[in-house]
Amino acid sequence: MTFEDYLKKEIGEGKIDFSIRATYYRAELKFYIHPEGKDGCTEDYIVTGNTLEPQRQQPNPFFTMDTSENFHPYECDGAGKCVHCDKKKTETHNPETCALCAEG
C-alpha cells in the first residue's frame, strides 16, 4: 500500500494521529507507522531519498530490529494476552530480538 493510500484509509476512518518508529541499519532507512492510541493498520516502509516504498519482503531473520511485528499495541490486554508482556516466542515474535521486550 502506498503511503498516500495508507493515510487516506486511516484518515477516512477518523484516525489523524500516528506513531512512527524508524531504524537505520546497513545504510537502509526503514520505518513503520500505526495509528496513535487506536486500533488500525500497521505498515512498513523503506526510505530512499524522498521516495517511500512499501516493505514487501520478509525481514532478515538474523536482524529483526523493530519491525512492525514488534510494535507494542496501545490496545494491549496485558499479561497473559500479549506476546510482549509475556515475552512469548511465536512464529513472528522473538523476545530476544524484540526491542520492546529488551526495553522491559
N, C-alpha and C positions, 0 to 999 in steps of 0.2 A: 504494500500500500504506500503510495507517495505520502510525503509529509503533509502536503496540502489536503489530500483526501482524508488523512487521519484527523487533522484539525477540524475540517468541515464536519466529519462524522461526529466527533466528540462535542464540538460546539453546538451542533444540531440537537444533541441530547442534553444540552444545558450545562455542559462541563467547560468552564472557561479558565480554570487554574490547573497547572500541570507541574509535576516533579520530573526533573531530568537528572540522570546520573551518567557522567561521562568517564571514559577511560582512554588513556593514550599508552599504547604498548607496541613496540617494534615498528614505530613510525606509522601506526594506524590509529586514527581517532574514531572512536565509536561512542554512541550514547543510546540510552533508551529513555522513553517517556511514558508517563502514566498520569491519568487524571489525579489531581491533588485531593486526597481525602474522600474519593468516590470510587465506586466500582466502575471499571471500564477497561478498555483495550490497552495493552502494553505493547509498544512497537520498538524494534531495534533498528538503528541506522548507522551507516558508515559515512564519515565526513571527508570529502576531498575538495579542498578549496572552498568554494561557495556551493558545492554540489552535495546533496544528500541522497544516498542510495539505501533502499531497504536492505537489511542484512538477511539474506535468504539462506545462506549456508549454515550448517550446524557449527557451533563454536568448537574451537580446538579442544579436544578432551583433556589435553595436558595443561591448558591455560584457560580457565573458565572464570576469570576475574570479573565479577559484577556484570553478568549478562542479565537480561530481564527475568530469567527463571530464578535469580537470586534476589528479586525485589520483595521486600517485606511489605505485604499489603496493609493498607491503613485499616481495612476491614478484618484484620486478624482476629481470630476467635480465641487466641491464647493457647496455653499449654494443653497438650492432648489433641489439638486440632490444627497445629501449624508446624510445618517442617522446620522453620527457623527456631521457634520457641523450643521445640523438642530436639533440635539438632539431628533430624532424621535424614538418613541417606535413602534417596529414591533414584529412579532412572534419570531424572532431570535435576536432582539436587544432591550435592555432596557437601556436607558441613565443613570438610577440610579445605575446600576451595571457595566456599561462600564467604564473601566479605561481611555479610550481615552476621553470620554465625561467629566469625572471627572477632567481630566487634563486641559481641555479648559474652 
